Amino acid sequence: MPIANDNPASEPTSPACPCGGSALELVGKTPRVGPYPELKTFRCSDCGEVITVESD
């Protein structure tokens, strides 16, 4: 289940899935800790591909 988007203006667009270019759903966030950046995890509902990206 995708998580709620509290502030859509600050969210980048979802990355496209390599399987067919459909947008991925945001399924999790890991908060920034010390020198480590915030991480966002996206999942493709079609193929199940999971991608984690650093957020600013």
N, CA, C and O atoms as a Maestro MAE file, in Angstrom:
{
 s_m_m2io_version
 :::
 2.0.0
}

f_m_ct {
 s_m_title
 :::
 protein
 m_atom[224] {
  # First column is atom index #
  i_m_mmod_type
  r_m_x_coord
  r_m_y_coord
  r_m_z_coord
  i_m_residue_number
  s_m_chain_name
  s_m_pdb_residue_name
  s_m_pdb_atom_name
  i_m_atomic_number
  :::
  1 25 0.844 -1.166 0.000 1 A "MET " " N  " 7
  2 3 0.000 0.000 0.000 1 A "MET " " CA " 6
  3 2 0.897 1.239 0.000 1 A "MET " " C  " 6
  4 15 1.780 1.345 0.850 1 A "MET " " O  " 8
  5 25 0.697 2.176 -0.925 2 A "PRO " " N  " 7
  6 3 1.505 3.397 -0.958 2 A "PRO " " CA " 6
  7 2 1.268 4.235 0.288 2 A "PRO " " C  " 6
  8 15 0.174 4.234 0.852 2 A "PRO " " O  " 8
  9 25 2.305 4.951 0.711 3 A "ILE " " N  " 7
  10 3 2.146 5.815 1.873 3 A "ILE " " CA " 6
  11 2 1.554 7.145 1.445 3 A "ILE " " C  " 6
  12 15 1.653 7.538 0.283 3 A "ILE " " O  " 8
  13 25 0.940 7.831 2.392 4 A "ALA " " N  " 7
  14 3 0.323 9.123 2.098 4 A "ALA " " CA " 6
  15 2 1.385 10.164 1.804 4 A "ALA " " C  " 6
  16 15 2.476 10.137 2.375 4 A "ALA " " O  " 8
  17 25 1.062 11.064 0.923 5 A "ASN " " N  " 7
  18 3 1.974 12.142 0.549 5 A "ASN " " CA " 6
  19 2 1.513 13.396 1.275 5 A "ASN " " C  " 6
  20 15 0.528 14.016 0.875 5 A "ASN " " O  " 8
  21 25 2.219 13.780 2.346 6 A "ASP " " N  " 7
  22 3 1.813 14.913 3.169 6 A "ASP " " CA " 6
  23 2 2.045 16.256 2.488 6 A "ASP " " C  " 6
  24 15 1.309 17.210 2.741 6 A "ASP " " O  " 8
  25 25 3.059 16.344 1.629 7 A "ASN " " N  " 7
  26 3 3.394 17.611 1.002 7 A "ASN " " CA " 6
  27 2 3.756 17.384 -0.469 7 A "ASN " " C  " 6
  28 15 4.935 17.258 -0.800 7 A "ASN " " O  " 8
  29 25 2.758 17.330 -1.350 8 A "PRO " " N  " 7
  30 3 3.027 16.998 -2.743 8 A "PRO " " CA " 6
  31 2 3.947 17.980 -3.451 8 A "PRO " " C  " 6
  32 15 4.622 17.582 -4.401 8 A "PRO " " O  " 8
  33 25 4.009 19.237 -3.043 9 A "ALA " " N  " 7
  34 3 4.855 20.221 -3.702 9 A "ALA " " CA " 6
  35 2 6.334 19.903 -3.517 9 A "ALA " " C  " 6
  36 15 7.146 20.248 -4.376 9 A "ALA " " O  " 8
  37 25 6.703 19.247 -2.405 10 A "SER " " N  " 7
  38 3 8.105 18.950 -2.145 10 A "SER " " CA " 6
  39 2 8.531 17.604 -2.716 10 A "SER " " C  " 6
  40 15 9.721 17.289 -2.707 10 A "SER " " O  " 8
  41 25 7.597 16.807 -3.210 11 A "GLU " " N  " 7
  42 3 7.906 15.482 -3.719 11 A "GLU " " CA " 6
  43 2 8.326 15.540 -5.185 11 A "GLU " " C  " 6
  44 15 7.661 16.183 -5.997 11 A "GLU " " O  " 8
  45 25 9.429 14.871 -5.528 12 A "PRO " " N  " 7
  46 3 9.779 14.788 -6.941 12 A "PRO " " CA " 6
  47 2 8.835 13.819 -7.638 12 A "PRO " " C  " 6
  48 15 8.140 13.047 -6.977 12 A "PRO " " O  " 8
  49 25 8.803 13.852 -8.949 13 A "THR " " N  " 7
  50 3 7.979 12.895 -9.660 13 A "THR " " CA " 6
  51 2 8.548 11.507 -9.453 13 A "THR " " C  " 6
  52 15 9.752 11.347 -9.253 13 A "THR " " O  " 8
  53 25 7.693 10.507 -9.499 14 A "SER " " N  " 7
  54 3 8.139 9.132 -9.316 14 A "SER " " CA " 6
  55 2 8.992 8.701 -10.495 14 A "SER " " C  " 6
  56 15 8.716 9.070 -11.637 14 A "SER " " O  " 8
  57 25 10.038 7.914 -10.217 15 A "PRO " " N  " 7
  58 3 10.850 7.417 -11.332 15 A "PRO " " CA " 6
  59 2 10.039 6.442 -12.180 15 A "PRO " " C  " 6
  60 15 9.077 5.845 -11.697 15 A "PRO " " O  " 8
  61 25 10.423 6.286 -13.429 16 A "ALA " " N  " 7
  62 3 9.765 5.330 -14.312 16 A "ALA " " CA " 6
  63 2 10.390 3.952 -14.113 16 A "ALA " " C  " 6
  64 15 11.591 3.830 -13.869 16 A "ALA " " O  " 8
  65 25 9.568 2.929 -14.220 17 A "CYS " " N  " 7
  66 3 10.056 1.558 -14.068 17 A "CYS " " CA " 6
  67 2 10.743 1.108 -15.351 17 A "CYS " " C  " 6
  68 15 10.251 1.384 -16.445 17 A "CYS " " O  " 8
  69 25 11.879 0.418 -15.230 18 A "PRO " " N  " 7
  70 3 12.578 -0.077 -16.412 18 A "PRO " " CA " 6
  71 2 11.768 -1.105 -17.213 18 A "PRO " " C  " 6
  72 15 12.056 -1.332 -18.388 18 A "PRO " " O  " 8
  73 25 10.756 -1.730 -16.590 19 A "CYS " " N  " 7
  74 3 9.999 -2.781 -17.276 19 A "CYS " " CA " 6
  75 2 9.101 -2.239 -18.383 19 A "CYS " " C  " 6
  76 15 8.801 -2.951 -19.341 19 A "CYS " " O  " 8
  77 25 8.670 -0.986 -18.260 20 A "GLY " " N  " 7
  78 3 7.771 -0.477 -19.275 20 A "GLY " " CA " 6
  79 2 7.508 1.009 -19.168 20 A "GLY " " C  " 6
  80 15 6.672 1.548 -19.892 20 A "GLY " " O  " 8
  81 25 8.203 1.663 -18.285 21 A "GLY " " N  " 7
  82 3 8.083 3.102 -18.190 21 A "GLY " " CA " 6
  83 2 6.928 3.609 -17.348 21 A "GLY " " C  " 6
  84 15 6.717 4.820 -17.287 21 A "GLY " " O  " 8
  85 25 6.167 2.735 -16.693 22 A "SER " " N  " 7
  86 3 5.093 3.224 -15.843 22 A "SER " " CA " 6
  87 2 5.681 3.832 -14.568 22 A "SER " " C  " 6
  88 15 6.758 3.435 -14.124 22 A "SER " " O  " 8
  89 25 4.973 4.790 -13.989 23 A "ALA " " N  " 7
  90 3 5.450 5.446 -12.771 23 A "ALA " " CA " 6
  91 2 5.418 4.471 -11.598 23 A "ALA " " C  " 6
  92 15 4.520 3.635 -11.496 23 A "ALA " " O  " 8
  93 25 6.397 4.588 -10.725 24 A "LEU " " N  " 7
  94 3 6.473 3.749 -9.536 24 A "LEU " " CA " 6
  95 2 5.716 4.405 -8.390 24 A "LEU " " C  " 6
  96 15 5.590 5.628 -8.340 24 A "LEU " " O  " 8
  97 25 5.212 3.586 -7.469 25 A "GLU " " N  " 7
  98 3 4.490 4.086 -6.297 25 A "GLU " " CA " 6
  99 2 5.452 4.228 -5.125 25 A "GLU " " C  " 6
  100 15 6.271 3.344 -4.873 25 A "GLU " " O  " 8
  101 25 5.348 5.350 -4.410 26 A "LEU " " N  " 7
  102 3 6.149 5.548 -3.203 26 A "LEU " " CA " 6
  103 2 5.594 4.635 -2.121 26 A "LEU " " C  " 6
  104 15 4.419 4.731 -1.766 26 A "LEU " " O  " 8
  105 25 6.439 3.742 -1.591 27 A "VAL " " N  " 7
  106 3 5.981 2.795 -0.581 27 A "VAL " " CA " 6
  107 2 6.678 2.955 0.759 27 A "VAL " " C  " 6
  108 15 6.277 2.328 1.740 27 A "VAL " " O  " 8
  109 25 7.730 3.793 0.822 28 A "GLY " " N  " 7
  110 3 8.401 3.974 2.099 28 A "GLY " " CA " 6
  111 2 9.419 5.092 2.073 28 A "GLY " " C  " 6
  112 15 9.971 5.438 1.029 28 A "GLY " " O  " 8
  113 25 9.654 5.652 3.261 29 A "LYS " " N  " 7
  114 3 10.670 6.687 3.438 29 A "LYS " " CA " 6
  115 2 11.503 6.334 4.651 29 A "LYS " " C  " 6
  116 15 10.980 5.891 5.674 29 A "LYS " " O  " 8
  117 25 12.815 6.536 4.524 30 A "THR " " N  " 7
  118 3 13.721 6.379 5.651 30 A "THR " " CA " 6
  119 2 14.257 7.772 5.951 30 A "THR " " C  " 6
  120 15 14.880 8.389 5.086 30 A "THR " " O  " 8
  121 25 14.026 8.280 7.163 31 A "PRO " " N  " 7
  122 3 14.438 9.653 7.458 31 A "PRO " " CA " 6
  123 2 15.943 9.837 7.442 31 A "PRO " " C  " 6
  124 15 16.708 8.888 7.618 31 A "PRO " " O  " 8
  125 25 16.353 11.083 7.225 32 A "ARG " " N  " 7
  126 3 17.768 11.444 7.256 32 A "ARG " " CA " 6
  127 2 18.298 11.238 8.669 32 A "ARG " " C  " 6
  128 15 17.655 11.614 9.649 32 A "ARG " " O  " 8
  129 25 19.486 10.633 8.759 33 A "VAL " " N  " 7
  130 3 20.129 10.404 10.054 33 A "VAL " " CA " 6
  131 2 21.578 10.839 9.934 33 A "VAL " " C  " 6
  132 15 22.347 10.263 9.165 33 A "VAL " " O  " 8
  133 25 21.947 11.860 10.698 34 A "GLY " " N  " 7
  134 3 23.324 12.352 10.664 34 A "GLY " " CA " 6
  135 2 23.739 12.719 9.250 34 A "GLY " " C  " 6
  136 15 23.055 13.497 8.585 34 A "GLY " " O  " 8
  137 25 24.858 12.164 8.780 35 A "PRO " " N  " 7
  138 3 25.350 12.509 7.442 35 A "PRO " " CA " 6
  139 2 24.640 11.740 6.320 35 A "PRO " " C  " 6
  140 15 24.885 12.004 5.143 35 A "PRO " " O  " 8
  141 25 23.774 10.806 6.670 36 A "TYR " " N  " 7
  142 3 23.111 9.979 5.660 36 A "TYR " " CA " 6
  143 2 21.837 10.654 5.149 36 A "TYR " " C  " 6
  144 15 21.078 11.210 5.944 36 A "TYR " " O  " 8
  145 25 21.590 10.616 3.838 37 A "PRO " " N  " 7
  146 3 20.426 11.300 3.268 37 A "PRO " " CA " 6
  147 2 19.129 10.529 3.509 37 A "PRO " " C  " 6
  148 15 19.147 9.346 3.847 37 A "PRO " " O  " 8
  149 25 18.015 11.216 3.329 38 A "GLU " " N  " 7
  150 3 16.712 10.564 3.356 38 A "GLU " " CA " 6
  151 2 16.638 9.615 2.161 38 A "GLU " " C  " 6
  152 15 17.118 9.940 1.075 38 A "GLU " " O  " 8
  153 25 16.036 8.442 2.362 39 A "LEU " " N  " 7
  154 3 15.869 7.473 1.282 39 A "LEU " " CA " 6
  155 2 14.381 7.288 1.005 39 A "LEU " " C  " 6
  156 15 13.567 7.252 1.928 39 A "LEU " " O  " 8
  157 25 14.038 7.173 -0.268 40 A "LYS " " N  " 7
  158 3 12.654 6.914 -0.673 40 A "LYS " " CA " 6
  159 2 12.632 5.617 -1.466 40 A "LYS " " C  " 6
  160 15 13.450 5.411 -2.363 40 A "LYS " " O  " 8
  161 25 11.689 4.745 -1.126 41 A "THR " " N  " 7
  162 3 11.571 3.456 -1.790 41 A "THR " " CA " 6
  163 2 10.299 3.441 -2.630 41 A "THR " " C  " 6
  164 15 9.213 3.758 -2.145 41 A "THR " " O  " 8
  165 25 10.455 3.066 -3.901 42 A "PHE " " N  " 7
  166 3 9.351 3.011 -4.852 42 A "PHE " " CA " 6
  167 2 9.189 1.574 -5.328 42 A "PHE " " C  " 6
  168 15 10.159 0.819 -5.394 42 A "PHE " " O  " 8
  169 25 7.933 1.195 -5.664 43 A "ARG " " N  " 7
  170 3 7.662 -0.156 -6.169 43 A "ARG " " CA " 6
  171 2 6.756 -0.080 -7.382 43 A "ARG " " C  " 6
  172 15 5.827 0.726 -7.427 43 A "ARG " " O  " 8
  173 25 7.034 -0.929 -8.372 44 A "CYS " " N  " 7
  174 3 6.202 -1.019 -9.574 44 A "CYS " " CA " 6
  175 2 5.055 -1.989 -9.293 44 A "CYS " " C  " 6
  176 15 5.290 -3.127 -8.886 44 A "CYS " " O  " 8
  177 25 3.825 -1.547 -9.508 45 A "SER " " N  " 7
  178 3 2.676 -2.418 -9.254 45 A "SER " " CA " 6
  179 2 2.531 -3.478 -10.346 45 A "SER " " C  " 6
  180 15 1.851 -4.483 -10.141 45 A "SER " " O  " 8
  181 25 3.165 -3.264 -11.508 46 A "ASP " " N  " 7
  182 3 3.063 -4.230 -12.598 46 A "ASP " " CA " 6
  183 2 4.038 -5.396 -12.438 46 A "ASP " " C  " 6
  184 15 3.630 -6.556 -12.503 46 A "ASP " " O  " 8
  185 25 5.326 -5.098 -12.229 47 A "CYS " " N  " 7
  186 3 6.329 -6.165 -12.192 47 A "CYS " " CA " 6
  187 2 6.910 -6.427 -10.805 47 A "CYS " " C  " 6
  188 15 7.560 -7.452 -10.601 47 A "CYS " " O  " 8
  189 25 6.689 -5.520 -9.841 48 A "GLY " " N  " 7
  190 3 7.205 -5.712 -8.486 48 A "GLY " " CA " 6
  191 2 8.608 -5.173 -8.270 48 A "GLY " " C  " 6
  192 15 9.158 -5.319 -7.178 48 A "GLY " " O  " 8
  193 25 9.207 -4.546 -9.293 49 A "GLU " " N  " 7
  194 3 10.547 -3.948 -9.182 49 A "GLU " " CA " 6
  195 2 10.558 -2.920 -8.053 49 A "GLU " " C  " 6
  196 15 9.628 -2.122 -7.931 49 A "GLU " " O  " 8
  197 25 11.602 -2.937 -7.231 50 A "VAL " " N  " 7
  198 3 11.740 -1.993 -6.125 50 A "VAL " " CA " 6
  199 2 13.002 -1.178 -6.349 50 A "VAL " " C  " 6
  200 15 14.066 -1.726 -6.638 50 A "VAL " " O  " 8
  201 25 12.869 0.166 -6.210 51 A "ILE " " N  " 7
  202 3 13.995 1.084 -6.392 51 A "ILE " " CA " 6
  203 2 14.050 2.010 -5.189 51 A "ILE " " C  " 6
  204 15 13.025 2.551 -4.773 51 A "ILE " " O  " 8
  205 25 15.239 2.196 -4.627 52 A "THR " " N  " 7
  206 3 15.441 3.131 -3.525 52 A "THR " " CA " 6
  207 2 16.354 4.235 -4.016 52 A "THR " " C  " 6
  208 15 17.412 3.971 -4.588 52 A "THR " " O  " 8
  209 25 15.935 5.495 -3.787 53 A "VAL " " N  " 7
  210 3 16.717 6.647 -4.235 53 A "VAL " " CA " 6
  211 2 16.970 7.586 -3.069 53 A "VAL " " C  " 6
  212 15 16.175 7.661 -2.132 53 A "VAL " " O  " 8
  213 25 18.092 8.307 -3.137 54 A "GLU " " N  " 7
  214 3 18.395 9.346 -2.139 54 A "GLU " " CA " 6
  215 2 17.562 10.565 -2.433 54 A "GLU " " C  " 6
  216 15 17.304 10.889 -3.592 54 A "GLU " " O  " 8
  217 25 17.137 11.247 -1.377 55 A "SER " " N  " 7
  218 3 16.353 12.466 -1.513 55 A "SER " " CA " 6
  219 2 17.158 13.630 -0.933 55 A "SER " " C  " 6
  220 15 17.943 13.441 -0.004 55 A "SER " " O  " 8
  221 25 16.969 14.811 -1.470 56 A "ASP " " N  " 7
  222 3 17.699 15.989 -0.964 56 A "ASP " " CA " 6
  223 2 17.144 16.470 0.346 56 A "ASP " " C  " 6
  224 15 17.641 17.447 0.906 56 A "ASP " " O  " 8
  :::
 }
 m_bond[223] {
  # First column is bond index #
  i_m_from
  i_m_to
  i_m_order
  :::
  1 1 2 1
  2 2 3 1
  3 3 4 2
  4 3 5 1
  5 5 6 1
  6 6 7 1
  7 7 8 2
  8 7 9 1
  9 9 10 1
  10 10 11 1
  11 11 12 2
  12 11 13 1
  13 13 14 1
  14 14 15 1
  15 15 16 2
  16 15 17 1
  17 17 18 1
  18 18 19 1
  19 19 20 2
  20 19 21 1
  21 21 22 1
  22 22 23 1
  23 23 24 2
  24 23 25 1
  25 25 26 1
  26 26 27 1
  27 27 28 2
  28 27 29 1
  29 29 30 1
  30 30 31 1
  31 31 32 2
  32 31 33 1
  33 33 34 1
  34 34 35 1
  35 35 36 2
  36 35 37 1
  37 37 38 1
  38 38 39 1
  39 39 40 2
  40 39 41 1
  41 41 42 1
  42 42 43 1
  43 43 44 2
  44 43 45 1
  45 45 46 1
  46 46 47 1
  47 47 48 2
  48 47 49 1
  49 49 50 1
  50 50 51 1
  51 51 52 2
  52 51 53 1
  53 53 54 1
  54 54 55 1
  55 55 56 2
  56 55 57 1
  57 57 58 1
  58 58 59 1
  59 59 60 2
  60 59 61 1
  61 61 62 1
  62 62 63 1
  63 63 64 2
  64 63 65 1
  65 65 66 1
  66 66 67 1
  67 67 68 2
  68 67 69 1
  69 69 70 1
  70 70 71 1
  71 71 72 2
  72 71 73 1
  73 73 74 1
  74 74 75 1
  75 75 76 2
  76 75 77 1
  77 77 78 1
  78 78 79 1
  79 79 80 2
  80 79 81 1
  81 81 82 1
  82 82 83 1
  83 83 84 2
  84 83 85 1
  85 85 86 1
  86 86 87 1
  87 87 88 2
  88 87 89 1
  89 89 90 1
  90 90 91 1
  91 91 92 2
  92 91 93 1
  93 93 94 1
  94 94 95 1
  95 95 96 2
  96 95 97 1
  97 97 98 1
  98 98 99 1
  99 99 100 2
  100 99 101 1
  101 101 102 1
  102 102 103 1
  103 103 104 2
  104 103 105 1
  105 105 106 1
  106 106 107 1
  107 107 108 2
  108 107 109 1
  109 109 110 1
  110 110 111 1
  111 111 112 2
  112 111 113 1
  113 113 114 1
  114 114 115 1
  115 115 116 2
  116 115 117 1
  117 117 118 1
  118 118 119 1
  119 119 120 2
  120 119 121 1
  121 121 122 1
  122 122 123 1
  123 123 124 2
  124 123 125 1
  125 125 126 1
  126 126 127 1
  127 127 128 2
  128 127 129 1
  129 129 130 1
  130 130 131 1
  131 131 132 2
  132 131 133 1
  133 133 134 1
  134 134 135 1
  135 135 136 2
  136 135 137 1
  137 137 138 1
  138 138 139 1
  139 139 140 2
  140 139 141 1
  141 141 142 1
  142 142 143 1
  143 143 144 2
  144 143 145 1
  145 145 146 1
  146 146 147 1
  147 147 148 2
  148 147 149 1
  149 149 150 1
  150 150 151 1
  151 151 152 2
  152 151 153 1
  153 153 154 1
  154 154 155 1
  155 155 156 2
  156 155 157 1
  157 157 158 1
  158 158 159 1
  159 159 160 2
  160 159 161 1
  161 161 162 1
  162 162 163 1
  163 163 164 2
  164 163 165 1
  165 165 166 1
  166 166 167 1
  167 167 168 2
  168 167 169 1
  169 169 170 1
  170 170 171 1
  171 171 172 2
  172 171 173 1
  173 173 174 1
  174 174 175 1
  175 175 176 2
  176 175 177 1
  177 177 178 1
  178 178 179 1
  179 179 180 2
  180 179 181 1
  181 181 182 1
  182 182 183 1
  183 183 184 2
  184 183 185 1
  185 185 186 1
  186 186 187 1
  187 187 188 2
  188 187 189 1
  189 189 190 1
  190 190 191 1
  191 191 192 2
  192 191 193 1
  193 193 194 1
  194 194 195 1
  195 195 196 2
  196 195 197 1
  197 197 198 1
  198 198 199 1
  199 199 200 2
  200 199 201 1
  201 201 202 1
  202 202 203 1
  203 203 204 2
  204 203 205 1
  205 205 206 1
  206 206 207 1
  207 207 208 2
  208 207 209 1
  209 209 210 1
  210 210 211 1
  211 211 212 2
  212 211 213 1
  213 213 214 1
  214 214 215 1
  215 215 216 2
  216 215 217 1
  217 217 218 1
  218 218 219 1
  219 219 220 2
  220 219 221 1
  221 221 222 1
  222 222 223 1
  223 223 224 2
  :::
 }
}
